[in-house]
Amino acid sequence: MTTARLPLFPLNVVLFPGLVLPLNVFEERYRAMMRELLKTDEDEPRRFAVVAIRDGRETAPTALGMPEEVTATAERGPADGFGPDPVQSFHRVGCVADAAKIRERPDGSFEVLATGTTRVRLLSVDASGPFLTAELEELDEEPGEEAGALAEGVLRAFRSYQKRLAGANERSLTTGAELPDDPSVVSYLVAAAAVLDVPAKQRLLQAPDTATRLREELTLLRSETAVIRHLPSLPAVDLTRAPTHPN
């Protein structure tokens, strides 16, 4: 079992391996995290862990792309908003993020661009420092049975889903040539791109293997496509017109 201790960034989103995560960091506890990550040599990965917050458990305004006026909020402790036992406020499976870009703004906030790398299981949370840290166990990604065949079916279902979201044949859709062949990559891309709530995305992230994730995605895509078919006025979303990312 490979374990690691990393800074912990709880969010109201689910991050998947290989997907891009842009962040607007304005709270002092997360600014402190970014300042610590900047101490790491540029040639080394600047890693932190992202976990999704359980519904109804978080009271801090830690969302993506929050407006500038939110930066005036009072300074908060590392565990503020997460209750007396922070680990209970988070889903137990998350993803390591590698911050390729950390840029400090004149007001002290940060613009961050990170990429998900490895799934991890949350073992414990430490709130004794200026920001949360976590003990994490890396999770292997097993293919499972029939992952390759399932990936082909998921890609077909995903194209149909995109087309229904676009609402018209003349819209520019992501083509099959732009979609990956590796079943695990397919499973993560589709999970991130589909318009699903956090609990549904979390179930996909913590699937025991790629094949299980793909089977659930196939069911979800077919169900969502059927719903959209009966809602012709549903507006298109960006994933029908450009490469996808989880935000």
Secondary structure, 3 states (H helix, E strand, C coil): CCEEEEEEEEECCCCCCCCEEEEEECCHHHHHHHHHHCCCCCCCCCEEEEEEECCCCCCCCCCCCCCHHHHHCCCCCCCCCCCCCHHHHECCEEEEEEEEEEEECCCCCEEEEEEEEEEEEEEEEECCCCCCEEEEEECCCCCCCCHHHHHHHHHHHHHHHHHHHHCCCCCCCCCHHHCCCCHHHHHHHHHHHCCCCHHHHHHHHCCCCHHHHHHHHHHHHHHHHHHHHCCCCCCCCHHHCCCCCCC
